[in-house]
Amino acid sequence: MSKQPYDIAIIGGGVIGAAIAQRLAKYQLSLVLIEKEEDVAMGTSKANSGIIHQGYFTTKGSLKESLSLRSNKLFDEVCPQLDVEFKRIGAIFCATNEKELKTLEGEFKESRERNVAVELVQDRDRIQEIEPQLNDQVIAVLHFPNAGIITPWELTIAMVEHSIINGLKLHLGFEVAYIKREKQIFQINSVKGQKIEAKTIINAAGVYSDSIAKMIGDDSFNIIPRRGEYIMFDKNSLQLNKIIFPTPNVVSKGIVVAPTMHNNFFVGPNANEIDSKEGINTTTQGLNEILQGGLKLVKKLPIRKHITNFAGIRASTITHDFIIGVSKLSQFVNVAGIDSPGLTSSLGIAEYVEKILQNDCGYKFIEKRNYIPTRKNQIRYAQLSESELAEKIKENPQWGNMICRCELVTEAEIVEACHGLIPITNTDMIKRRLRPGMGRCQGGFCLPKVMKIISRERGVIYEQVTKTGRDSHIVFKRTKNLCSEVFQGDQL
Ligand SMILES: Cc1cc2nc3c(=O)[nH]c(=O)nc-3n(C[C@H](O)[C@H](O)[C@H](O)COP(=O)(O)OP(=O)(O)OC[C@H]3O[C@@H](n4cnc5c(N)ncnc54)[C@H](O)[C@@H]3O)c2cc1C
C-alpha cells in the first residue's frame, strides 16, 4: 500500500480516468485510480462506437472541438506506445437529398477552416469507389480520411496497465459513497467502509460524475443519461471500407454503419434520453429504429448474421459541452459531461487536465527517472506462424488447447491473462482481453471452459466465477448437488 494521502486520486476507471492516469504516471507523484466495478472499462467506455472522430460537427470554440481535434493526432503517438491497434480507415457523412447536401457543404467549409483533411464528393463513381456498399440514394459524401477505429476497452485496459507498470495504485470494487475534507486532505469513503486519502481528486465518474461532485457540495451540473443501442454482426458478414454516417441532426451524429477492429460490423447507436443511469437494456423499438437507420445508408444488412445487441449511456448535460475544471472546492477537478466524442478526446482531455493541475492546483511535475515508456500486449495465437506455434506447443501444451473456436483463443493465453496486472475475477474480464465469447456462438461453447480456467488459476470455487462481478452468477449449483438436496439422497 502506498503511503497515504496520495497526491492525486482519480475516481472512475473509464477511458477518461485511464487516460489521465496514463498521462500522470510518468511524473513523480503518488497516484490512485478508484473504480466501483471489478474491472476498468465497465461503464460507457465498453459500449460505444469505437470511432476516433476528426472534430466534425462540433460547435465552434467548444472544448469538444479543440480537444477532439488535438486528441485525434495523439493516437498515432500513444497507440504504438501501448501496443494498441488503431486504424485510420476514414469516415463518410452521406447526403440523400439537397437539404442534407447543404448541411454537408456547410460542414465542409467549417472543416477546411479547422485545417482538417476533408473532401466533398458528388461524383457517383467516386462515391462508389470510396464505399461500394453505399445505398444508391446517396448523392454526396463528406469524406474525413483521418477518422479511425479502435477497440475502446482495449485502449482503456492498456492505459491502466501502463500506469500500473509506472506505479499507479488501482483500487477496484471501491464504490465511492461520500467524501470529506479536513486540513486540505480529502477522505474518500466507500460503501463498504474502506477509506482512501488524497490531496487532489479528479472526478471522472462518467454518468455518476454529478453524484460525485455533489458529495463535496458542487451541484453546478446534472448528468442526463442518453442511451444508444446497437446491433453487432458476425465477422466478415459485410465488407466495409469506411465508417458510414448519415447527415447528422441536432441531437447526435446519427445511426452509423461501421466496421470494428476485429472485422465485425455494427449498426447504431440511436439517442434516447432515459431516466436510469443503469438502463443499458435494448428495446424492440430501438433495434427497429437502428435497422431502418442503417438501411438508409447501405444496400443491404445481413440480418441473419447479427450476433448480439447492446447499449451504452452517454453522460450528457444541458451545455452540450465537456465540463472540465476546478470545482467550487480547490483541488477537486471535474472531468464531467464527457459524452461523444469523449473516447476520441480522451488523450487530449488528459493533456488538458495536466495543464489544469499545473496552472490551478499548484503541481510542478517532474518526470520519474525510472519511467517505462511502453507497454506490451500479450502474444496471441492468431499472430503466430506455424513454426512459432509448434515451438510454443512444445514448451507449453496449453497453446494447443483451443478454448474459443470463434475467436481462436487457447488455454495458454487465458492462463497468462489470469495472472496479468489486473487480477481476473470474472469471465467478461477474459472476454474483453482475449475475446472468447465475442464471436458467433457468444460463449455458448467456451464459457464453461473459461470458467474452469479462472476457477483453477485464481483459486475461486467454480460456482462463484461470475460474468461481470457482484451477483452475476452463471452457475447456480451443480445439478448433482441440487438433486441430492431436493431428493435428500433418494435414488433418482
Ligand atoms: C452509444 C455511445 C456511442 C459513443 N460513441 C463514441 C465514439 O464513437 N467516439 C467517441 O469519441 N466517443 C463516443 N462515445 C462517448 C464515449 O464513449 C464516452 O465519452 C467515454 O466512454 C466516457 O468515458 P468516461 O471514462 O468518462 O466514462 P465511463 O467509461 O462510464 O467511466 C466512468 C467510471 O466511473 C465509475 N464510477 C462511477 N461511479 C463511481 C463511484 N461512485 N465510485 C467509483 N467508481 C465509480 C464507473 O463504474 C465507470 O467505470 C459514445 C458514447 C455512447 C454512449
The ligand as an ORCA input file, in Angstrom:
! r2SCAN-3c Opt
* xyz 0 1
  C     -23.755      4.997    -27.606
  C     -22.465      5.724    -27.483
  C     -21.607      5.848    -28.569
  C     -20.422      6.557    -28.455
  N     -19.549      6.564    -29.493
  C     -18.392      7.241    -29.390
  C     -17.449      7.229    -30.443
  O     -17.603      6.527    -31.425
  N     -16.356      8.010    -30.331
  C     -16.142      8.795    -29.251
  O     -15.168      9.531    -29.249
  N     -16.977      8.761    -28.181
  C     -18.087      8.000    -28.228
  N     -18.938      7.940    -27.166
  C     -18.585      8.650    -25.947
  C     -17.582      7.856    -25.103
  O     -17.932      6.505    -25.051
  C     -17.548      8.429    -23.702
  O     -17.311      9.800    -23.797
  C     -16.477      7.808    -22.829
  O     -16.520      6.419    -22.835
  C     -16.662      8.327    -21.418
  O     -15.680      7.756    -20.603
  P     -15.673      8.020    -19.047
  O     -14.409      7.471    -18.540
  O     -15.976      9.454    -18.782
  O     -16.953      7.243    -18.507
  P     -17.110      5.702    -18.109
  O     -16.490      4.801    -19.092
  O     -18.551      5.484    -17.822
  O     -16.256      5.582    -16.791
  C     -16.695      6.101    -15.553
  C     -16.324      5.089    -14.493
  O     -16.626      5.611    -13.210
  C     -17.018      4.541    -12.387
  N     -17.788      5.073    -11.269
  C     -18.990      5.684    -11.310
  N     -19.399      5.993    -10.089
  C     -18.440      5.584     -9.221
  C     -18.295      5.601     -7.813
  N     -19.255      6.094     -7.001
  N     -17.174      5.084     -7.267
  C     -16.190      4.555     -8.051
  N     -16.303      4.486     -9.403
  C     -17.401      4.997     -9.975
  C     -17.869      3.687    -13.329
  O     -18.023      2.353    -12.878
  C     -17.100      3.785    -14.643
  O     -16.206      2.722    -14.826
  C     -20.105      7.198    -27.241
  C     -20.957      7.044    -26.131
  C     -22.111      6.288    -26.247
  C     -22.966      6.058    -25.063
*
